[in-house]
Amino acid sequence: MNNIEDNPAKLDRLGIWVSGLCALHCLALPVLIPLLPLIGSAFFAQVWFERLILSVSLLIGAVALLAGATRYHGRYYPMGLLATGGLIYWFKDIFGHEFEPFTIAVGALLIIAGHWVNMRLCRQCKCCRNTVLSTHAVAGQSE
């Protein structure tokens, strides 16, 4: 069984999938709302359910990006992408319901971009794999 520490991209991939599913849920929900009473799943349309999915996505993202930054590359700006995407996603209706699909897409893309950047940075810094906080990564920030 592979350990997460052996392959930090596993959490990033999981975060990308959860963020993508969260976006799909929010974008497909208006089409599915008329069918919800027929299938008895009205809880999918609840705000708490959407926020739960988003919270799980952000939690996975935070763990993945912090692990990548502290163990491999020493860069924290992917966390900024995750946080910005999460805030946009959380307040998706701030511009009104007509812009909600656009804000959902922007928020999800920023979250996914944070994971993608983290995976690329981890892949580039394979020399730091066996250290808890890479001195190479910390020294590389001043370049």
DSSP file (Angstrom, degrees, kcal/mol; ACC not computed):
  #  RESIDUE AA STRUCTURE BP1 BP2  ACC     N-H-->O    O-->H-N    N-H-->O    O-->H-N    TCO  KAPPA ALPHA  PHI   PSI    X-CA   Y-CA   Z-CA
    1    1 A M              0   0    0      0, 0.0     2,-0.3     0, 0.0     0, 0.0   0.000 360.0 360.0 360.0 129.0    0.0    0.0    0.0
    2    2 A N        -     0   0    0      1,-0.0     2,-0.2     2,-0.0     3,-0.0  -0.583 360.0-133.9 -79.7 136.7    1.4    3.4   -1.0
    3    3 A N    >>  -     0   0    0     -2,-0.3     4,-0.9     1,-0.1     3,-0.9  -0.597  16.6-122.5 -85.9 149.2    1.7    6.0    1.7
    4    4 A I  G >4 S+     0   0    0      1,-0.3     3,-0.6    -2,-0.2     6,-0.3   0.859 113.5  59.8 -58.2 -35.8    0.5    9.6    1.0
    5    5 A E  G 34 S+     0   0    0      1,-0.2    -1,-0.3     2,-0.1    -3,-0.0   0.806  99.4  56.7 -65.7 -28.1    4.0   10.8    1.9
    6    6 A D  G <4 S+     0   0    0     -3,-0.9    -1,-0.2     1,-0.3    -2,-0.2   0.793 123.6  21.9 -71.5 -27.6    5.5    8.6   -1.0
    7    7 A N    X<  -     0   0    0     -4,-0.9     3,-1.8    -3,-0.6     4,-0.3  -0.737  64.3-179.6-142.5  88.8    3.3   10.4   -3.5
    8    8 A P  T >> S+     0   0    0      0, 0.0     4,-1.0     0, 0.0     3,-0.7   0.701  77.1  74.7 -65.6 -17.4    2.0   13.8   -2.5
    9    9 A A  H 3> S+     0   0    0      1,-0.2     4,-3.1     2,-0.2     5,-0.2   0.691  78.5  76.1 -68.6 -17.1    0.1   14.2   -5.7
   10   10 A K  H <> S+     0   0    0     -3,-1.8     4,-2.5    -6,-0.3    -1,-0.2   0.931  97.5  44.1 -59.4 -45.9   -2.5   11.7   -4.4
   11   11 A L  H <> S+     0   0    0     -3,-0.7     4,-2.8    -4,-0.3    -1,-0.2   0.889 113.3  51.7 -67.2 -37.6   -4.1   14.3   -2.2
   12   12 A D  H  X S+     0   0    0     -4,-1.0     4,-2.5     2,-0.2    -2,-0.2   0.928 111.0  47.4 -63.3 -43.9   -3.9   16.9   -5.0
   13   13 A R  H  X S+     0   0    0     -4,-3.1     4,-2.4     2,-0.2    -2,-0.2   0.911 112.6  49.2 -62.9 -41.8   -5.6   14.5   -7.3
   14   14 A L  H  X S+     0   0    0     -4,-2.5     4,-2.8    -5,-0.2     5,-0.2   0.916 111.2  50.2 -62.6 -42.3   -8.3   13.8   -4.7
   15   15 A G  H  X S+     0   0    0     -4,-2.8     4,-2.6     2,-0.2     5,-0.2   0.888 109.5  50.7 -62.7 -40.0   -8.7   17.5   -4.1
   16   16 A I  H  X S+     0   0    0     -4,-2.5     4,-2.6     2,-0.2    -1,-0.2   0.928 112.4  47.0 -63.3 -44.8   -9.1   18.1   -7.9
   17   17 A W  H  X S+     0   0    0     -4,-2.4     4,-2.7     2,-0.2    -2,-0.2   0.926 113.7  46.6 -63.5 -45.2  -11.8   15.4   -8.1
   18   18 A V  H  X S+     0   0    0     -4,-2.8     4,-2.3     2,-0.2    -2,-0.2   0.915 114.4  47.9 -65.4 -41.5  -13.7   16.6   -5.0
   19   19 A S  H  X S+     0   0    0     -4,-2.6     4,-2.4    -5,-0.2    -1,-0.2   0.909 112.9  49.0 -64.0 -41.4  -13.6   20.2   -6.3
   20   20 A G  H  X S+     0   0    0     -4,-2.6     4,-2.7    -5,-0.2    -2,-0.2   0.913 111.7  47.9 -64.1 -42.7  -14.7   19.1   -9.7
   21   21 A L  H  X S+     0   0    0     -4,-2.7     4,-2.6     2,-0.2    -1,-0.2   0.875 110.5  52.8 -64.8 -36.6  -17.6   17.1   -8.3
   22   22 A C  H  X S+     0   0    0     -4,-2.3     4,-2.2     2,-0.2    -2,-0.2   0.927 111.5  45.6 -63.8 -44.7  -18.5   20.1   -6.1
   23   23 A A  H  X S+     0   0    0     -4,-2.4     4,-2.6     2,-0.2     5,-0.2   0.916 112.6  50.7 -64.2 -43.2  -18.6   22.3   -9.2
   24   24 A L  H  X S+     0   0    0     -4,-2.7     4,-2.6     1,-0.2     5,-0.3   0.910 109.4  51.6 -60.5 -42.7  -20.6   19.7  -11.2
   25   25 A H  H  X S+     0   0    0     -4,-2.6     4,-1.5     1,-0.2    -1,-0.2   0.937 113.2  43.9 -58.6 -48.2  -23.1   19.4   -8.3
   26   26 A C  H  < S+     0   0    0     -4,-2.2    -2,-0.2     1,-0.2    -1,-0.2   0.867 117.7  44.2 -69.2 -36.0  -23.6   23.2   -8.2
   27   27 A L  H  < S+     0   0    0     -4,-2.6     4,-0.3     1,-0.2    -1,-0.2   0.835 117.7  43.2 -78.7 -32.1  -23.8   23.6  -12.0
   28   28 A A  H >X S+     0   0    0     -4,-2.6     4,-1.8    -5,-0.2     3,-0.8   0.685  93.6  83.5 -85.4 -18.4  -26.1   20.6  -12.6
   29   29 A L  H 3X S+     0   0    0     -4,-1.5     4,-2.0    -5,-0.3    -1,-0.2   0.880  84.0  56.1 -57.7 -43.4  -28.4   21.3   -9.7
   30   30 A P  H 34 S+     0   0    0      0, 0.0    -1,-0.3     0, 0.0    -2,-0.1   0.850 110.7  46.7 -59.2 -30.6  -30.6   23.8  -11.5
   31   31 A V  H <4 S+     0   0    0     -3,-0.8    -2,-0.2    -4,-0.3     4,-0.2   0.851 116.9  43.4 -75.1 -34.7  -31.3   21.2  -14.2
   32   32 A L  H >X S+     0   0    0     -4,-1.8     3,-1.4     1,-0.2     4,-1.0   0.632  87.5  90.1 -87.8 -14.8  -32.0   18.5  -11.6
   33   33 A I  G >< S+     0   0    0     -4,-2.0     3,-0.9     1,-0.3    -1,-0.2   0.882  84.9  53.9 -54.3 -43.6  -34.2   20.5   -9.2
   34   34 A P  G 34 S+     0   0    0      0, 0.0     4,-0.3     0, 0.0    -1,-0.3   0.799 110.9  48.3 -62.1 -23.4  -37.4   19.6  -10.9
   35   35 A L  G X> S+     0   0    0     -3,-1.4     4,-1.6    -4,-0.2     3,-0.6   0.635  86.9  88.5 -89.0 -14.3  -36.5   15.9  -10.5
   36   36 A L  H <X>S+     0   0    0     -4,-1.0     5,-1.4    -3,-0.9     4,-1.3   0.886  85.8  50.3 -56.3 -45.4  -35.6   16.1   -6.9
   37   37 A P  H 345S+     0   0    0      0, 0.0    -1,-0.3     0, 0.0    -2,-0.1   0.860 108.4  55.4 -62.0 -30.9  -39.1   15.4   -5.5
   38   38 A L  H <45S+     0   0    0     -3,-0.6    -2,-0.2    -4,-0.3    -3,-0.1   0.859 115.7  35.7 -68.8 -34.5  -39.4   12.4   -7.8
   39   39 A I  H  <5S-     0   0    0     -4,-1.6    -1,-0.2    -3,-0.3    -3,-0.1   0.476 105.6-125.0 -99.4  -2.3  -36.2   10.8   -6.5
   40   40 A G  T  <5S+     0   0    0     -4,-1.3     3,-0.2    -5,-0.2    -4,-0.1   0.815  73.8 120.5  68.7  31.4  -36.7   11.9   -2.9
   41   41 A S    > < +     0   0    0     -5,-1.4     3,-1.6    -6,-0.1     4,-0.3  -0.306  15.3 141.2-122.9  49.3  -33.3   13.6   -2.6
   42   42 A A  G >   +     0   0    0      1,-0.3     3,-1.5    -6,-0.2     4,-0.2   0.704  60.4  77.2 -65.3 -19.2  -34.2   17.2   -1.8
   43   43 A F  G >  S+     0   0    0      1,-0.3     3,-1.3     2,-0.2     6,-0.3   0.747  80.3  70.2 -65.4 -20.7  -31.2   17.4    0.6
   44   44 A F  G <  S+     0   0    0     -3,-1.6    -1,-0.3     1,-0.3    -2,-0.2   0.780  96.7  52.9 -64.2 -25.0  -28.9   17.8   -2.5
   45   45 A A  G <  S+     0   0    0     -3,-1.5    -1,-0.3    -4,-0.3    -2,-0.2   0.456  86.2 110.6 -89.4  -1.5  -30.4   21.3   -3.0
   46   46 A Q  S <> S-     0   0    0     -3,-1.3     4,-1.7    -4,-0.2     3,-0.4  -0.487  70.7-133.7 -78.3 143.4  -29.7   22.4    0.6
   47   47 A V  H  > S+     0   0    0      1,-0.2     4,-2.6     2,-0.2     5,-0.2   0.876 106.0  58.6 -61.8 -38.2  -27.1   25.1    1.2
   48   48 A W  H  > S+     0   0    0      1,-0.2     4,-1.9     2,-0.2    -1,-0.2   0.858 104.4  51.2 -62.4 -34.2  -25.6   23.0    4.1
   49   49 A F  H  > S+     0   0    0     -3,-0.4     4,-2.2    -6,-0.3    -1,-0.2   0.920 110.8  47.3 -69.2 -43.3  -25.0   20.1    1.7
   50   50 A E  H  X S+     0   0    0     -4,-1.7     4,-2.4     1,-0.2    -2,-0.2   0.919 113.5  48.4 -61.3 -43.8  -23.2   22.4   -0.8
   51   51 A R  H  X S+     0   0    0     -4,-2.6     4,-2.6     1,-0.2    -1,-0.2   0.838 108.7  54.7 -67.7 -32.4  -21.1   23.9    2.0
   52   52 A L  H  X S+     0   0    0     -4,-1.9     4,-2.3    -5,-0.2    -1,-0.2   0.937 109.7  45.9 -64.6 -47.1  -20.3   20.5    3.4
   53   53 A I  H  X S+     0   0    0     -4,-2.2     4,-2.3     1,-0.2    -2,-0.2   0.929 115.0  47.7 -61.3 -44.9  -18.9   19.4    0.0
   54   54 A L  H  X S+     0   0    0     -4,-2.4     4,-2.6     1,-0.2    -2,-0.2   0.900 110.5  51.8 -64.0 -41.0  -16.9   22.6   -0.4
   55   55 A S  H  X S+     0   0    0     -4,-2.6     4,-2.4     2,-0.2    -1,-0.2   0.903 109.8  48.7 -63.1 -41.7  -15.6   22.3    3.2
   56   56 A V  H  X S+     0   0    0     -4,-2.3     4,-2.5     2,-0.2     5,-0.2   0.917 111.8  50.5 -62.8 -42.7  -14.3   18.8    2.5
   57   57 A S  H  X S+     0   0    0     -4,-2.3     4,-2.3     1,-0.2    -2,-0.2   0.919 112.6  45.6 -60.7 -44.8  -12.7   20.0   -0.7
   58   58 A L  H  X S+     0   0    0     -4,-2.6     4,-2.7     2,-0.2    -1,-0.2   0.854 111.6  52.3 -69.7 -34.6  -11.0   22.9    1.1
   59   59 A L  H  X S+     0   0    0     -4,-2.4     4,-2.2     2,-0.2    -2,-0.2   0.940 111.9  45.0 -65.5 -47.2   -9.8   20.7    3.9
   60   60 A I  H  X S+     0   0    0     -4,-2.5     4,-2.5     1,-0.2    -2,-0.2   0.918 114.6  50.9 -60.3 -42.9   -8.3   18.1    1.6
   61   61 A G  H  X S+     0   0    0     -4,-2.3     4,-2.9    -5,-0.2     5,-0.3   0.912 108.5  50.0 -61.8 -44.2   -6.8   21.0   -0.4
   62   62 A A  H  X S+     0   0    0     -4,-2.7     4,-2.4     2,-0.2     5,-0.3   0.914 112.5  47.3 -63.2 -42.5   -5.3   22.6    2.7
   63   63 A V  H  X S+     0   0    0     -4,-2.2     4,-2.2     2,-0.2    -2,-0.2   0.934 115.1  46.2 -63.5 -45.5   -3.7   19.3    3.8
   64   64 A A  H  X S+     0   0    0     -4,-2.5     4,-2.2    -5,-0.2    -2,-0.2   0.926 116.2  43.6 -64.0 -45.6   -2.3   18.6    0.3
   65   65 A L  H  X S+     0   0    0     -4,-2.9     4,-2.3     2,-0.2    -1,-0.2   0.874 114.5  48.6 -73.1 -36.7   -0.9   22.1   -0.3
   66   66 A L  H  X S+     0   0    0     -4,-2.4     4,-2.8    -5,-0.3     5,-0.3   0.904 111.8  50.2 -67.4 -39.6    0.6   22.4    3.2
   67   67 A A  H  X S+     0   0    0     -4,-2.2     4,-2.2    -5,-0.3     5,-0.4   0.918 112.1  47.9 -63.1 -42.4    2.2   19.0    2.9
   68   68 A G  H  X>S+     0   0    0     -4,-2.2     5,-2.1    -5,-0.2     4,-1.6   0.908 114.9  45.3 -64.2 -41.6    3.6   20.0   -0.5
   69   69 A A  I  <>S+     0   0    0     -4,-2.3     5,-1.4     4,-0.2    -2,-0.2   0.913 119.3  38.9 -70.3 -42.9    4.9   23.3    0.8
   70   70 A T  I  <5S+     0   0    0     -4,-2.8    64,-0.6    -5,-0.2    -2,-0.2   0.825 126.3  33.2 -80.8 -29.8    6.5   22.0    4.0
   71   71 A R  I  <5S+     0   0    0     -4,-2.2    60,-0.4    -5,-0.3    -3,-0.2   0.740 131.9   9.1 -97.1 -24.6    7.9   18.8    2.7
   72   72 A Y  I  <5S+     0   0    0     -4,-1.6    -3,-0.2    -5,-0.4    65,-0.2   0.765 125.5  11.9-123.0 -67.5    8.9   19.5   -0.8
   73   73 A H  I   < -     0   0    0     -5,-2.1    -4,-0.2     2,-0.1    -3,-0.1   0.685  68.7-138.0-106.8 -18.5    9.0   22.9   -2.4
   74   74 A G      < +     0   0    0     -5,-1.4     2,-0.5    -6,-0.6    -5,-0.2   0.613  59.0 129.5  74.1  11.6    8.6   25.6    0.3
   75   75 A R        -     0   0    0     -7,-0.1    -1,-0.2     1,-0.1    -2,-0.1  -0.861  34.0-178.3-103.9 132.8    6.2   27.7   -1.8
   76   76 A Y    >>  +     0   0    0     -2,-0.5     3,-1.3     1,-0.1     4,-0.7   0.440  57.4  96.5-109.2  -1.2    2.9   28.8   -0.2
   77   77 A Y  H 3> S+     0   0    0      1,-0.3     4,-1.5     2,-0.2     3,-0.5   0.772  74.1  67.1 -66.5 -24.1    1.2   30.7   -3.1
   78   78 A P  H 3> S+     0   0    0      0, 0.0     4,-2.3     0, 0.0    -1,-0.3   0.851  95.2  59.6 -60.6 -28.4   -0.9   27.6   -4.1
   79   79 A M  H <> S+     0   0    0     -3,-1.3     4,-2.9     1,-0.2     5,-0.2   0.861 100.3  55.5 -63.9 -34.2   -2.6   28.1   -0.7
   80   80 A G  H  X S+     0   0    0     -4,-0.7     4,-2.6    -3,-0.5     5,-0.2   0.894 107.1  48.7 -64.0 -40.2   -3.6   31.6   -1.9
   81   81 A L  H  X S+     0   0    0     -4,-1.5     4,-2.6     2,-0.2     5,-0.2   0.929 113.2  47.6 -63.3 -44.7   -5.2   30.1   -5.0
   82   82 A L  H  X S+     0   0    0     -4,-2.3     4,-2.6     2,-0.2    -2,-0.2   0.934 114.5  45.6 -61.2 -47.7   -7.1   27.6   -2.9
   83   83 A A  H  X S+     0   0    0     -4,-2.9     4,-2.5     2,-0.2     5,-0.2   0.909 114.2  47.8 -65.6 -42.9   -8.2   30.2   -0.4
   84   84 A T  H  X S+     0   0    0     -4,-2.6     4,-2.5    -5,-0.2     5,-0.2   0.936 114.2  46.8 -64.0 -45.8   -9.3   32.7   -3.1
   85   85 A G  H  X S+     0   0    0     -4,-2.6     4,-2.6    -5,-0.2    -2,-0.2   0.901 112.2  51.2 -61.5 -41.0  -11.2   30.0   -5.0
   86   86 A G  H  X S+     0   0    0     -4,-2.6     4,-2.8    -5,-0.2    -2,-0.2   0.900 110.9  47.4 -63.8 -41.6  -12.8   28.8   -1.8
   87   87 A L  H  X S+     0   0    0     -4,-2.5     4,-2.2     2,-0.2    -2,-0.2   0.923 113.5  47.5 -66.5 -43.4  -14.0   32.3   -0.8
   88   88 A I  H  < S+     0   0    0     -4,-2.5     6,-0.2     1,-0.2    -2,-0.2   0.928 115.7  45.7 -61.6 -43.6  -15.4   32.9   -4.3
   89   89 A Y  H >< S+     0   0    0     -4,-2.6     3,-1.3    -5,-0.2    -2,-0.2   0.908 110.7  52.6 -65.5 -43.4  -17.1   29.5   -4.3
   90   90 A W  H 3< S+     0   0    0     -4,-2.8     3,-0.2     1,-0.3    -1,-0.2   0.889 117.4  38.0 -61.6 -40.5  -18.5   30.0   -0.7
   91   91 A F  T >< S+     0   0    0     -4,-2.2     3,-1.9     1,-0.2    -1,-0.3  -0.269  77.1 142.3-104.2  44.9  -20.0   33.4   -1.7
   92   92 A K  T <   +     0   0    0     -3,-1.3     3,-0.4     1,-0.3    11,-0.2   0.695  67.9  52.7 -63.1 -22.3  -21.1   32.2   -5.1
   93   93 A D  T >  S+     0   0    0     -3,-0.2     3,-1.4     1,-0.2    -1,-0.3   0.227  73.7 107.2 -98.8  15.4  -24.3   34.2   -5.1
   94   94 A I  T <  S+     0   0    0     -3,-1.9    -1,-0.2     1,-0.3    -2,-0.1   0.817  85.2  42.3 -64.3 -30.5  -22.8   37.5   -4.2
   95   95 A F  T 3  S-     0   0    0     -3,-0.4    -1,-0.3     1,-0.4     3,-0.2   0.326 127.2 -90.0 -97.0   7.1  -23.4   38.9   -7.7
   96   96 A G    X   -     0   0    0     -3,-1.4     3,-0.9     1,-0.1     4,-0.4  -0.217  44.0 -73.8 103.1 164.3  -26.9   37.4   -8.0
   97   97 A H  G >  S+     0   0    0      1,-0.2     3,-0.6     2,-0.2    -1,-0.1   0.768 123.4  64.4 -68.7 -26.3  -28.2   34.1   -9.2
   98   98 A E  G 3  S+     0   0    0      1,-0.2    -1,-0.2    -3,-0.2     4,-0.2   0.786 108.7  40.4 -70.5 -23.8  -27.7   35.0  -12.9
   99   99 A F  G <> S+     0   0    0     -3,-0.9     4,-2.3     1,-0.1     3,-0.3   0.410  86.9 100.5 -99.9   0.7  -23.9   35.1  -12.3
  100  100 A E  H <> S+     0   0    0     -3,-0.6     4,-2.5    -4,-0.4     5,-0.2   0.886  78.6  52.1 -57.1 -44.8  -23.7   32.1  -10.0
  101  101 A P  H  > S+     0   0    0      0, 0.0     4,-2.2     0, 0.0    -1,-0.2   0.891 111.1  49.3 -60.4 -36.3  -22.5   29.6  -12.7
  102  102 A F  H  > S+     0   0    0     -3,-0.3     4,-2.5     2,-0.2    -2,-0.2   0.933 112.4  45.8 -66.8 -45.9  -19.7   31.9  -13.6
  103  103 A T  H  X S+     0   0    0     -4,-2.3     4,-2.6   -11,-0.2     5,-0.2   0.865 111.8  52.8 -67.8 -34.0  -18.6   32.4  -10.0
  104  104 A I  H  X S+     0   0    0     -4,-2.5     4,-2.7    -5,-0.2     5,-0.2   0.938 110.9  47.2 -62.2 -46.2  -18.8   28.7   -9.4
  105  105 A A  H  X S+     0   0    0     -4,-2.2     4,-2.5    -5,-0.2    -2,-0.2   0.913 113.2  47.7 -63.6 -43.2  -16.6   28.0  -12.4
  106  106 A V  H  X S+     0   0    0     -4,-2.5     4,-2.1     2,-0.2    -2,-0.2   0.936 114.1  47.0 -63.7 -46.5  -14.0   30.7  -11.4
  107  107 A G  H  X S+     0   0    0     -4,-2.6     4,-2.1     1,-0.2    -2,-0.2   0.927 114.2  46.5 -61.5 -45.7  -13.9   29.4   -7.8
  108  108 A A  H  X S+     0   0    0     -4,-2.7     4,-2.7     1,-0.2     5,-0.2   0.904 111.3  52.0 -64.9 -41.0  -13.5   25.8   -8.8
  109  109 A L  H  X S+     0   0    0     -4,-2.5     4,-2.5    -5,-0.2    -1,-0.2   0.875 109.2  50.1 -64.3 -36.7  -10.9   26.6  -11.4
  110  110 A L  H  X S+     0   0    0     -4,-2.1     4,-2.1     2,-0.2    -1,-0.2   0.903 111.6  48.1 -67.7 -40.1   -8.8   28.5   -8.8
  111  111 A I  H  X S+     0   0    0     -4,-2.1     4,-1.7     2,-0.2    -2,-0.2   0.942 114.6  45.6 -62.9 -47.1   -9.0   25.6   -6.4
  112  112 A I  H  X S+     0   0    0     -4,-2.7     4,-2.7     1,-0.2    -2,-0.2   0.883 110.0  55.1 -63.9 -38.6   -8.0   23.1   -9.1
  113  113 A A  H  X S+     0   0    0     -4,-2.5     4,-2.8     1,-0.2     5,-0.2   0.886 104.4  54.5 -62.0 -38.9   -5.2   25.5  -10.2
  114  114 A G  H  X S+     0   0    0     -4,-2.1     4,-2.0     2,-0.2    -1,-0.2   0.920 111.5  44.1 -60.2 -43.8   -3.8   25.5   -6.6
  115  115 A H  H  X S+     0   0    0     -4,-1.7     4,-2.6     2,-0.2    -2,-0.2   0.915 113.5  50.7 -65.5 -43.4   -3.7   21.7   -6.7
  116  116 A W  H  X S+     0   0    0     -4,-2.7     4,-2.2     1,-0.2    -2,-0.2   0.918 111.4  47.1 -63.4 -44.1   -2.2   21.6  -10.2
  117  117 A V  H  X S+     0   0    0     -4,-2.8     4,-2.6     1,-0.2    -1,-0.2   0.911 111.7  51.8 -63.1 -42.0    0.5   24.2   -9.3
  118  118 A N  H  X S+     0   0    0     -4,-2.0     4,-2.6    -5,-0.2    -2,-0.2   0.913 108.9  49.9 -61.6 -43.2    1.3   22.2   -6.1
  119  119 A M  H  X S+     0   0    0     -4,-2.6     4,-2.3     1,-0.2    -1,-0.2   0.920 111.9  48.4 -61.7 -42.7    1.7   19.0   -8.1
  120  120 A R  H  X S+     0   0    0     -4,-2.2     4,-1.8     2,-0.2    -2,-0.2   0.916 112.4  48.0 -64.3 -42.9    4.0   20.7  -10.5
  121  121 A L  H  X S+     0   0    0     -4,-2.6     4,-1.2     2,-0.2    -2,-0.2   0.904 112.2  49.3 -65.3 -40.8    6.2   22.2   -7.7
  122  122 A C  H  < S+     0   0    0     -4,-2.6     3,-0.3     1,-0.2    -1,-0.2   0.900 110.5  51.0 -64.7 -39.9    6.4   18.8   -5.9
  123  123 A R  H >< S+     0   0    0     -4,-2.3     3,-0.5     1,-0.2    -1,-0.2   0.856 109.1  51.3 -65.3 -34.9    7.4   17.1   -9.1
  124  124 A Q  H 3< S+     0   0    0     -4,-1.8     2,-0.3     1,-0.2     3,-0.3   0.745 107.2  54.7 -73.5 -24.0   10.1   19.6   -9.8
  125  125 A C  T ><  +     0   0    0     -4,-1.2     3,-1.2    -3,-0.3    -1,-0.2  -0.391  58.5 139.3-111.6  54.5   11.6   19.3   -6.3
  126  126 A K  G X   +     0   0    0     -3,-0.5     3,-1.3    -2,-0.3    -1,-0.2   0.718  64.0  70.9 -68.6 -20.8   12.3   15.5   -6.0
  127  127 A C  G 3  S+     0   0    0     -3,-0.3     3,-0.3     1,-0.3    -1,-0.2   0.700  95.1  54.3 -69.8 -17.1   15.6   16.2   -4.3
  128  128 A C  G X  S+     0   0    0     -3,-1.2     3,-1.7     1,-0.2    -1,-0.3   0.312  74.0 111.6 -97.5   8.0   13.8   17.3   -1.2
  129  129 A R  T <  S+     0   0    0     -3,-1.3    -1,-0.2     1,-0.3    -2,-0.1   0.778  74.2  48.4 -57.5 -34.5   11.7   14.2   -0.8
  130  130 A N  T 3  S+     0   0    0     -3,-0.3     2,-0.3    -4,-0.2    -1,-0.3   0.317  95.2  86.3 -95.6   9.9   13.3   12.8    2.4
  131  131 A T    <   -     0   0    0     -3,-1.7     3,-0.3   -60,-0.4    -3,-0.0  -0.814  67.1-142.6-111.2 151.8   13.3   16.0    4.5
  132  132 A V  S    S+     0   0    0      1,-0.3     2,-0.5    -2,-0.3    -1,-0.1   0.947 100.0  13.6 -74.8 -49.5   10.5   17.3    6.7
  133  133 A L  S    S-     0   0    0    -62,-0.1    -1,-0.3   -60,-0.0     2,-0.2  -0.954  91.8-130.1-126.7 111.3   11.2   21.0    5.8
  134  134 A S     >  -     0   0    0    -64,-0.6     4,-1.9    -2,-0.5     5,-0.1  -0.393  14.0-162.9 -67.4 122.7   13.5   21.2    2.8
  135  135 A T  H  > S+     0   0    0     -2,-0.2     4,-2.4     2,-0.2     5,-0.2   0.820  95.9  56.2 -70.8 -30.4   16.4   23.5    3.2
  136  136 A H  H  > S+     0   0    0      2,-0.2     4,-1.9     1,-0.2    -1,-0.2   0.915 108.0  46.8 -64.4 -43.1   16.7   23.5   -0.6
  137  137 A A  H  > S+     0   0    0      2,-0.2     4,-0.8     1,-0.2    -2,-0.2   0.900 113.4  47.7 -67.4 -40.7   13.2   24.7   -0.9
  138  138 A V  H >< S+     0   0    0     -4,-1.9     3,-0.8     1,-0.2     4,-0.5   0.914 114.5  46.5 -66.9 -42.5   13.6   27.4    1.7
  139  139 A A  H >< S+     0   0    0     -4,-2.4     3,-0.9     1,-0.2     4,-0.2   0.831 106.3  61.0 -67.2 -30.5   16.8   28.6    0.1
  140  140 A G  H >< S+     0   0    0     -4,-1.9     3,-0.9     1,-0.2    -1,-0.2   0.698  91.2  67.9 -69.8 -19.6   15.2   28.5   -3.3
  141  141 A Q  T << S+     0   0    0     -3,-0.8    -1,-0.2    -4,-0.8    -2,-0.2   0.793  93.8  57.1 -71.3 -26.6   12.6   31.1   -2.3
  142  142 A S  T <         0   0    0     -3,-0.9    -1,-0.2    -4,-0.5    -2,-0.2   0.551 360.0 360.0 -82.3  -5.5   15.2   33.8   -2.1
  143  143 A E    <         0   0    0     -3,-0.9    -1,-0.2    -4,-0.2    -2,-0.1   0.487 360.0 360.0 -74.4 360.0   16.3   33.2   -5.7
